[in-house]
Amino acid sequence: MKPATLTSLAAAMLLAASVSALAQMGSGGMSGGSMSSSGSDSSMTCQAMMDKANNMSKPSDLTKKMEAARQMDMAKAAMAKGDEMNCKSHMKTALRDMM
């Protein structure tokens, strides 16, 4: 695929995820203090999850902020090793901590 096509595809995925998250938040999609992420995050690549996290606001709670950063660092290390499953696992935890 051409780089422009990949960029457009990534932007479309990010936009779709953002719209979905906003729709859930606007309709009371928060349950028990966190959004359900098992459905959409499981089909995302680890890189898409990282992109999503980078576009989110950081939590004001210092402990959650530090734990999210730690989980993202572990996800990057897993990605560098080619371990998509562990990368996604760490990113799911990081995204949860950022909510």
Number of C-alpha atoms within 10 A of each C-alpha: 5 7 8 9 10 11 11 12 12 15 14 12 16 17 13 12 18 15 12 13 17 12 12 14 13 10 8 9 15 14 9 7 9 13 16 15 12 9 8 12 19 14 11 15 14 25 17 19 24 21 15 19 19 12 11 13 9 18 14 9 10 10 11 17 15 16 15 25 18 15 20 24 16 18 27 22 14 19 17 11 11 11 14 17 15 18 26 26 17 22 28 24 16 26 24 17 20 21 15
